[in-house]
Amino acid sequence: MQARCGLERRSVVALSALLALALVLAVQHFWTGRTQPVRAPEVVRAAPAGQGGGLDGGKGVAAAPGSFGQAGGTAASEIVVDVGGKVRDPGVHRLPAGSRVEDALKAAGGVRPGTKTGGLNRARFLVDGEQLVIGGPAPAGAAAPAAPAGTGTAAGPTTPVSLSTATVDQLDTLPGVGPVLAQHIVDYRTRNGGFRSVDELREVNGIGDRRFADLRDLVRP
């Protein structure tokens, strides 16, 4: 090369070093850009709600807030309600425990146009097995017609009043229940998600043993 190109020895050494450096850089670039296997991330599954709670020193996962206890101490994860009347998708719908009337309306596709819902409490808690009739007559047991005047007996409903769906005016027709006590009943069911038994009526402020004895056969959960 020195003879053909007329290069001095120092030039040949410098050119060789430059070629060697270029070769090293090319090998390094190829090595860093090679395809490398990627390890998939591990999937961590959440433990079921309430698993091991209270029996393993508190290491179990606590039950979700808003779930209501059922008989036997098991936590209810959902409720079943029957939504009828003027809604887009009437029928039986399953909702999470602690749902409100507004959630039931959404599950039923919403209210049909032109339906009046001014007297509907959309913030009320729902209870399992409840029936909602939107824009139509109230389900049997929700209304509280008074006994005819002049019968000689205390005025009261002819059919059991639903503690979970009756309005303040309907509860007011019960014997010994005025507007104030009727509002206490509505406030209690709003805080506790409805009545699961008639015996819970004892826990309402203003209802003693005597008044409860007068009402127990006139109401239902």
C-alpha positions as CSV (number, residue, x, y, z in Angstrom):
1,M,0.0,0.0,0.0
2,Q,2.9,2.3,0.8
3,A,4.4,1.6,-2.6
4,R,1.2,1.9,-4.6
5,C,-0.3,4.9,-3.0
6,G,2.9,6.7,-2.1
7,L,2.0,7.0,1.6
8,E,4.4,7.3,4.3
9,R,4.5,4.8,7.2
10,R,2.9,7.2,9.6
11,S,0.0,7.8,7.3
12,V,-0.6,4.0,6.9
13,V,-0.6,3.5,10.7
14,A,-3.1,6.4,11.2
15,L,-5.4,5.0,8.5
16,S,-5.3,1.5,10.0
17,A,-6.1,2.9,13.4
18,L,-9.1,4.9,11.9
19,L,-10.4,1.8,10.2
20,A,-10.1,-0.2,13.4
21,L,-12.0,2.5,15.4
22,A,-14.7,2.5,12.7
23,L,-15.0,-1.3,13.0
24,V,-15.3,-1.1,16.8
25,L,-18.1,1.5,16.6
26,A,-20.0,-0.6,14.0
27,V,-19.8,-3.7,16.1
28,Q,-21.0,-1.7,19.2
29,H,-23.9,-0.2,17.3
30,F,-25.0,-3.6,16.0
31,W,-24.7,-5.2,19.5
32,T,-26.8,-2.5,21.2
33,G,-29.5,-2.6,18.5
34,R,-30.0,-6.3,18.6
35,T,-33.5,-7.8,19.5
36,Q,-33.8,-8.7,23.1
37,P,-36.4,-10.9,24.8
38,V,-38.9,-9.0,27.0
39,R,-40.3,-10.6,30.1
40,A,-44.1,-10.1,30.5
41,P,-45.1,-8.4,33.8
42,E,-46.7,-10.6,36.4
43,V,-50.4,-10.2,36.8
44,V,-51.5,-9.6,40.4
45,R,-55.1,-10.5,41.1
46,A,-57.0,-8.8,43.8
47,A,-58.2,-11.1,46.6
48,P,-62.0,-11.5,46.9
49,A,-63.6,-9.0,49.2
50,G,-64.0,-10.1,52.7
51,Q,-61.6,-13.1,52.3
52,G,-60.1,-14.1,55.7
53,G,-61.4,-11.0,57.4
54,G,-61.5,-11.3,61.2
55,L,-60.0,-14.8,61.4
56,D,-56.3,-14.2,60.4
57,G,-55.3,-11.3,62.6
58,G,-56.8,-8.7,60.3
59,K,-54.8,-9.7,57.2
60,G,-57.9,-10.3,55.1
61,V,-59.4,-7.8,52.7
62,A,-62.2,-5.8,54.2
63,A,-65.7,-5.9,52.7
64,A,-66.6,-3.1,50.3
65,P,-68.3,-0.1,51.8
66,G,-72.0,0.1,51.2
67,S,-72.7,-3.6,51.3
68,F,-75.4,-4.7,53.6
69,G,-75.3,-7.7,55.8
70,Q,-77.7,-10.6,55.2
71,A,-78.9,-13.3,57.6
72,G,-76.1,-15.5,58.7
73,G,-73.5,-12.7,58.6
74,T,-72.7,-12.9,54.9
75,A,-72.3,-9.5,53.0
76,A,-74.6,-8.8,50.1
77,S,-72.8,-7.7,47.0
78,E,-75.8,-6.9,44.9
79,I,-79.5,-6.3,45.1
80,V,-82.3,-7.2,42.7
81,V,-85.0,-4.6,41.9
82,D,-88.0,-4.6,39.5
83,V,-88.2,-1.4,37.5
84,G,-91.5,-0.9,35.6
85,G,-93.7,1.9,34.2
86,K,-92.5,4.5,31.8
87,V,-88.8,3.5,31.4
88,R,-87.0,2.4,28.3
89,D,-86.0,-1.0,29.5
90,P,-88.4,-2.2,32.2
91,G,-87.8,-5.5,34.0
92,V,-85.7,-7.0,36.8
93,H,-82.2,-5.5,37.2
94,R,-79.3,-6.4,39.4
95,L,-77.5,-3.5,41.0
96,P,-74.6,-3.1,43.5
97,A,-75.7,-3.0,47.2
98,G,-76.2,0.6,48.3
99,S,-77.6,1.7,45.0
100,R,-80.1,4.5,44.8
101,V,-83.3,5.2,42.7
102,E,-81.2,7.1,40.2
103,D,-79.0,4.1,39.6
104,A,-82.1,1.9,39.0
105,L,-83.3,4.5,36.4
106,K,-80.0,4.4,34.6
107,A,-80.1,0.5,34.6
108,A,-83.5,0.7,33.0
109,G,-82.4,2.9,30.2
110,G,-83.8,6.1,31.7
111,V,-87.2,7.6,31.9
112,R,-89.3,8.0,28.7
113,P,-89.8,11.6,27.4
114,G,-92.7,13.4,28.9
115,T,-92.8,11.3,32.1
116,K,-93.4,13.4,35.3
117,T,-90.9,12.4,38.1
118,G,-91.4,15.4,40.3
119,G,-92.5,13.3,43.3
120,L,-89.8,10.7,42.8
121,N,-86.9,10.7,45.3
122,R,-83.9,9.8,43.1
123,A,-81.5,9.9,46.1
124,R,-83.4,7.2,48.1
125,F,-81.5,4.0,48.8
126,L,-82.9,0.8,47.3
127,V,-83.6,-2.5,49.1
128,D,-83.4,-6.0,47.7
129,G,-86.6,-7.2,46.1
130,E,-88.1,-3.7,45.7
131,Q,-90.4,-2.7,42.9
132,L,-90.3,0.7,41.3
133,V,-93.1,1.9,39.1
134,I,-92.2,5.1,37.2
135,G,-95.0,7.4,36.0
136,G,-97.7,4.9,37.0
137,P,-99.7,3.8,40.0
138,A,-97.8,2.8,43.1
139,P,-97.2,-1.0,43.6
140,A,-99.6,-2.8,45.9
141,G,-98.8,-2.1,49.6
142,A,-97.1,1.2,49.0
143,A,-100.3,3.2,49.2
144,A,-102.0,3.8,52.6
145,P,-105.7,4.5,52.2
146,A,-107.4,5.6,55.4
147,A,-110.3,3.8,56.9
148,P,-113.7,5.4,56.3
149,A,-114.6,8.1,58.8
150,G,-117.2,7.3,61.5
151,T,-116.4,3.6,61.8
152,G,-115.6,4.0,65.5
153,T,-112.0,2.6,65.0
154,A,-108.8,4.5,64.7
155,A,-108.0,5.6,61.2
156,G,-105.4,3.4,59.5
157,P,-104.4,1.7,56.3
158,T,-106.4,-1.3,55.0
159,T,-103.2,-2.9,53.6
160,P,-99.7,-3.1,55.1
161,V,-97.6,0.0,54.4
162,S,-94.2,-0.6,53.0
163,L,-91.7,1.1,55.3
164,S,-89.1,1.1,52.5
165,T,-91.2,2.9,49.8
166,A,-94.0,4.8,51.5
167,T,-94.0,8.6,51.5
168,V,-94.3,10.9,54.5
169,D,-98.0,11.4,53.7
170,Q,-98.6,7.7,53.5
171,L,-96.9,7.0,56.8
172,D,-98.9,9.8,58.4
173,T,-102.0,7.8,57.9
174,L,-100.8,5.2,60.4
175,P,-102.4,5.4,63.8
176,G,-100.3,7.4,66.2
177,V,-97.9,8.6,63.5
178,G,-97.8,12.3,62.7
179,P,-95.8,14.2,60.2
180,V,-92.8,14.5,62.5
181,L,-92.6,10.8,63.3
182,A,-93.2,9.9,59.6
183,Q,-90.2,12.1,58.7
184,H,-88.1,10.2,61.3
185,I,-89.0,6.9,59.6
186,V,-88.0,8.3,56.2
187,D,-84.8,9.7,57.6
188,Y,-83.9,6.3,59.2
189,R,-84.4,4.3,56.0
190,T,-82.4,6.9,54.1
191,R,-79.4,6.4,56.5
192,N,-79.7,2.6,56.6
193,G,-80.7,1.8,53.1
194,G,-84.3,0.8,53.9
195,F,-85.9,-1.6,56.3
196,R,-85.1,-5.3,56.2
197,S,-87.5,-6.3,58.9
198,V,-90.4,-4.7,60.8
199,D,-88.5,-5.0,64.1
200,E,-86.1,-2.3,62.9
201,L,-89.0,0.2,63.4
202,R,-88.1,0.0,67.1
203,E,-84.9,1.9,66.4
204,V,-86.7,4.9,64.9
205,N,-86.6,7.9,67.2
206,G,-90.0,8.4,68.8
207,I,-91.3,4.8,68.5
208,G,-91.6,3.0,71.9
209,D,-92.8,-0.5,72.7
210,R,-96.5,0.5,72.9
211,R,-96.5,2.4,69.6
212,F,-94.5,-0.4,67.9
213,A,-97.2,-2.9,69.1
214,D,-99.9,-0.8,67.4
215,L,-98.0,-0.6,64.2
216,R,-96.3,-4.0,63.7
217,D,-99.3,-5.5,62.0
218,L,-100.0,-2.5,59.8
219,V,-96.6,-2.3,58.1
220,R,-94.1,-4.4,56.2
221,P,-90.4,-4.0,55.4
